[in-house]
Amino acid sequence: LHMGKTMKEDLTVVVKYIKQLYPPELNVFSTYAELYHNYFASQAKKNAESHLEDKDIYLLLSWVHNIYPKDMRKDHVLAEELEKVKLGSLLPSSLSKELEKKYLDSEEATIKNSLSKCLDKEIQRWKEDKEPEKLNGHFQSELLAIFVIQSIYSGQKRAKDISMAVGEELSHRLSKELPAFLKSYKDAFEDFKEKSKKHRYYKPILIANINNCWNFRDYTEKNMAEKDDNKASILSTLSDIENSGFDMLLQQLFAQLKPIYKKFTENKWDSSNEIMNEIIKTTSKHISDFRTLKDPFYHAIVEKIHAHLVKEYIVRLLKRKVSLKTPAQQQNLAQHISKNAADLEAFCTSNGSQATWLNSALPKLAEIIRLQDLGAIKIEVATLATTYPDIRKKHLEAFLYIKANLSRSELKSVLGYLADSTASTLPVAPLFSNINVS
């Protein structure tokens, strides 16, 4: 710093006051500049060849790539004169490259080590008998994502401050660090999830970890190019953590719902309103726990619940337990299904489900049961298949078991109509393909 300041101030005096005292052909400024530069460069070389701490390497590289060429030589008083002198770099290229490699190796190792320690601390926190912290009503470990992202971002920024080339090289080296960290994080989460089910704050910790994914996801979406393979890897790992957490959070609810759904077929749908009320009441108790999820995750888990409730209802309709011979009986069942569908939709929507694609499944099935005209049934089946292109013949055949007044040829005719109008590609959000028909 002293040399740099001295050189800058002295050369400014040469430009302003001394240069004009000599004949132009002597190039007096050039003589001064070269002497100062050569002395400065010799000192820089001497330092570079001695044993340097990481901070000293960073500072020396900053002088070579940044401070000396940009702050000093581009000074508004000196720039024009220095442009004529062509002084070159403070360090020989080979020595500069050697320092850059030392710096990059050290920075990469430091960041890897800090990420590893950060994960260890996070795992330790899960083992403590403490509820995770809440921020705006959501469980989370806010510092985890902030620390990891800042460690990588700060390292990249420091390197770019030396030079764009050094910055790009470090960014390339660190490009695998976030995907690798998240894979380790996922493994640790899976381990906790399987081994700590009796932990006092098991659910809050699961929710906190799902919420942690949001900051990583947001950073990745905003800062990584679509074509970057690491982006796909990161988002995939985050989805795995989120879905794994959702599955565990929903396990107890789905287990409690199973025997309730069985009552539909056991009672031949006679008390279906009471059964649906029991389903809604049971689900409602669990949904209140999920309010501590961040909004995107809360909506995601409610949509999973919505899909499960609709799917399980369809499963009962395909069980071949109810066979109705008269139009009046079918009309009665269709009314029950329509009422249950309306109650289910109202409940899920009021709790924040945005899965509107599920809402027409049960009403369409109710309509097929209600209709008696073969042509009208075929039209409704075609509409159903257009809305839910993953429906297959086996599903429809099991469902039409309810309509015992269809002759074999009529049944064959309806099933054939479905085959002709079913799309070959599965929808983004499947419904029937998740239903096995026995």
N, C-alpha and C positions, 0 to 999 in steps of 0.2 A: 504493500500500500504506500509506504514511504517513497520507494523508487518510482512508482507510477505517478504519484502526486508531484514529485520533484521533476520528473521528465516532462510532464504536461505543463507545469508552471514555467519551467526554464525554456521549453521550446516556444511557448507563447511569448515570452520576452524576446526571443530571437526573431520571431515573425514581426512583432510590433516595433521593436526598437533597434535591434542589432543588424538585421539583414540589409537595411538600406545604407548602412555605413560601409559596406564592402561592394566592390564591383560585381555585377550580376554573374559574370563568367566564373567567379570563384565558387558559386553555389554554396554559400556559407551555411544556409539552413540545412542543406543535404549533409554537410560534414557533421554538424551538431547532431542531427537526427540519427545518422548511422552510428556515431560514437555512443550515444545514449542507448540506442536499440541493442547494439552489440553487447554492451555491459549488462543490460537488463536480461538479454537472451542467455548470456553466460551464467548469470545467477539462477535463472529459471532451470537451466540444464543441470546445474550443480544440485539444486534441490530435487529435481526429478530423479536423479541417479542415487539419491540417498534414501534411507528407509523412511517412508512417510506413513502417517496414520491415514485412515479413510477420509477424515475431514480435510486433511491437507491435500490429498489427491484431488478431492472435489474442488477445493479452492484453486489449486494450480491449473486444473483443466478449465475452470471458469475464466481464469486470466487468459489462457491460451486461446480459447474459442470465443470468448464473449467480451470480457471487460477490456482487454487490450485492443482487439480489432474494432470493437463497436463503440465503447465509451471514450477511449483515448484517441484512436486514429480517425474517428468520425467527428471529433470535436469541431464545432463550426468555425473556430479560428484556425485550427491546424489542418483540417481535412484537405483543402486544396493543395497545400504545399506537400503534405505527406503523400498524396496521390502520385506526385512526380518522383518520389524517392524509391518506392517499391522495396519496403523493408523486409517483407517475408514474415514467417511465423515466429513466435517466441521459442518454440521447440522444434527440433527435427521431427519429421513425420513419423519415423519408426518409434521414437521415444514417446511421442504423443499417443500413438496406437497402443503401446505397451501400458501406459497409464490408464487409457480408456478401458482396456481389458480388465486391469486390476479393479478399477472402479465398478464396472458392470458385474464382475464376479462377486464382489463384496456386497453390492446393493441387492443383487438377486438372492444371495444367501441370507442377508438380513431380513428381507421381506418374507421369504419362505419360513424362516425361523419365527418371526413375529406372528404369522398366521397360524402356525402350529401351536404356539403358546396360547394364542387367543382361543382356539378350539378347545384346548385342554381346560382353560378357565371356564369356558361355557359348560363343558361336560361336568365339571366340578360343581357348578351352580345347580345343575339338575339334581344332583345327589343330596343337596342341602334340604333340610326340612323347612323350606320357605316357599311361599306362594310367589310366582313370578310378578314382576312389577306391572302396573297398569298405566297406559298412556291413553288419554281420551276414552277410557272405558274398555280398552283392548289389552289383553295380556300380551307382553312381548319382551324380548331381550334386545332392546333398541340398540345398545352399544355394539352388539356383534356385527351387524351389517355395516354400521357406520365405520367401525374400526377396520374391518377387512377392506371395504371399498376405499377408504381414505389411505390405507397403507399402500395399496396398489396405485391409486391415483397420484398420491404425493410423490411416490418413487418415480413415476413416469414424468411428472412435472419437473422434479429436480433434474432429471436427466435431460429433458428438453431445454431447460435453462442453460445447460452447458452448450448443447448444439442440437439441431434437428436430427442429425445422423445418430448421435448418441441416444437421444430420446427414442428414436424409432427402433434402435437395436434393443434397448431395455424393454420397450413395449412388446417387441417380438418375443423376447425371453420370458416376459411375465404373462404372455397371452394364455398360457396353459395353467397359470396359478389359480385363477378363480374357479375354473372347472374342476381342478384337482382338489381345491379346498372344499368345494360343495359336495364332491363325491365322498370325501372323508367325513364331512358333516352329516351327510345322508346315512353313512354306515353307523356313525355314532348314534344318530337318532333312532335308527332301526334297532340297535342294540338296547337302548333305553326303553324303547316301546315294548320290546319283547320281555325284558327282564325286570321291569320296574312297575308292573301293573298294580302292585299293592302300595305304591308310593302315595302318600297322603294327597299330594297335589298333582297326581298323574294327568288328569284331564287339562288343568290349566297349563301344565308344561307342554303337552301336545299342542294346545291352542297357541301358546307363545311361539313354538317352533314353526307352526304353519304361518303365523303372522310375520315371523322373521323373513320369510321368503319374499314378502312384498317389496322390501327395499332392494334386495338383490335383483328381483325381476324388473323393477322400475329402472334401476341403473343400467341393466343389460339392454332393455328395450330402447332406452334413450341414447346410449353411448356406443353400441356395437353395430357394425354394418350387417345388413341382412345376409350377405353372402359369407360372412365369417362363420366357419364351422364351429368355433367355440361358442357362438351365440346359441346355436341349436342344442349343443351339448349342455350348456348352462340351463336353458329353459326346460329341457327334458328332465334334468336332475331335480330342478325346483318342482316340476309337476309331480315327479315321483314322491318327493317329501310331502307335498300338499295332499295328494291322493291317499298316500299311506296313512297320514294323520286323520284324514276324513273317514277312511274305512274303520279305523280303530274307534274313533269317536261315535260312529254310527252302529257299531257292533251290538251294543246293549239294546238300543232302541229296536233294531231289526229283529233281534231275538225275542223281545217282548211282543212285537206285533204278530209274529208267526202264528201263535195259537189263536189270536183274535181273528185273523183272516180265515182260519179254518172254519170258524163258526158260520160263515156265509153259506158254504155248501152243506154243512151239517144241518142247518136250519132251512135248507132249500130257499134261501133268500127271504124267508118270511119276516124276520126281524132285522132286516138289513139296515134300517135307519139307526137302531140302537147300537148295532155293531160298528157302523161308521162313526157314530158319536164316540164310542170307546176308542177307536183308532185315533181320532182327532185329539181326544183328551190325553191319551198316552203320548202321542207325538209332541203335543204342546208342551208337556213338562220338560222334554229334552231340548226343544228348540230354545227355551229361555237360557240354557247353558251356553248355547252357541252365539249369543249376542256379544260375547267377548272376542269373537273373531273380527278381524277388519272387514269392512263392508264387502269388498270383492269376494272374500272367502266365505263370509256369512251367506251371501247370495248363492255361491257355488254349492255350499252344503245343503241349503234349503232346496235347491233344484235337484240335488241328488235324492233328498227325501221325497220330493214331489214325484220324481221318476219311479222311485221304489214303491210308493203308495199306489200309483197307477198300475205299475207292472204286476204287483202282487194281486191286485183286484182282477186283472186280466187272467192271471194264472188260475185263480179260482173258477173263472168262467170257462176255462179250457179243461177242467178236470173231469168232464163227462159224468158229473154226479147228478145233473138235473136234465130231464128230458120231458118237454112239455108238448102235449098233442093238440091242444085247442088254441085258437087265436086269442081267446080271452085270457088264458093263462100266460101266454107270451106277452100280451099287452100289459099285464100286471107286472111281470118281471122287468119289462122295458121301463116301466114307470119307476120301479125301485132303483134300477141302474142309473136312470137320468137324475133322480133325486140325490143318490150317493155321489154321482159325478159333480153335480152342482155344489154340494157341500164340500167336497174335496177341493175343487177349484177355488172356492171362496176362502177356505182355510189357508191353502198354500199361497194364494195371491196376497192375502192380508198379512202373511208372514214374510213377504218379500220375494217370493219365487217369480222369476221372470221367464220361466220355461213354458211360455204360452203354447208351444208346439205340442205339449202333452194334453191340452184341454179338450181336444175334439175326439180323442181315442174312445173314451167310454160312451159319450153321446152317439157316436157313429155305430158302435156295437149295439147299443140299445135300439137304435133305429132299424138295424138289420133284424133284430128279434121281433120288433113291432110290425114290420111290413109283411104282407101276405102275398102281394103280387110278385111273381117271379122276375119280371122285367125290372120292377122297382128295386128288388133285392140286389140284382146284378149291378144296377147303377150305383147303389150305395156301397157295394163291395169294391167297385172300380174306384170310387172316391176315396174309400179307406186305403186302398192300395197306393193311390197317388200320394196321399198324405203320409203314409207309413210304408215306404217301398221295401222295407225289410220283412213284411208279412209274407209267410209262405203257405203253401197248400195245407201242410200239416196243422198250422195254427187255425186256419179257417175251418178245416174239416172237424177239428176238435170242438170249435166254437158252435158250428152248425148242428152238433149233436143235440143242442138245446131245442132246435126246431124239429121235433119228432114228426111233424106232419109233412115234411118234405119227402117226396119219393126219391128212390135211388137215382133215377134219371135226372130229376131236378137238381139233386145234390151235385151230381157229376157235371151238369151244365154250369152251375154257379162256380164250382171249383175250376173248371176249364177257363171260365171267364177271368178268374184271378190270374192264372198262369199267363194269359195273353197280355194282361195290363200291368204286371209287376216289373218294375225297373230292375235291371241287372246290377246296378251299383247301389251299395248300401248308403244310407243317409249319414250325415255327420253325427247326428245324435240318434243312435238306434234304440228301438223300443222292443219290437217283437224278436229280434235276433238274440236278445238276452233271455228269452223265454223258451225253455225246453218243454216239448210236449211228450208225455209218456205214452 
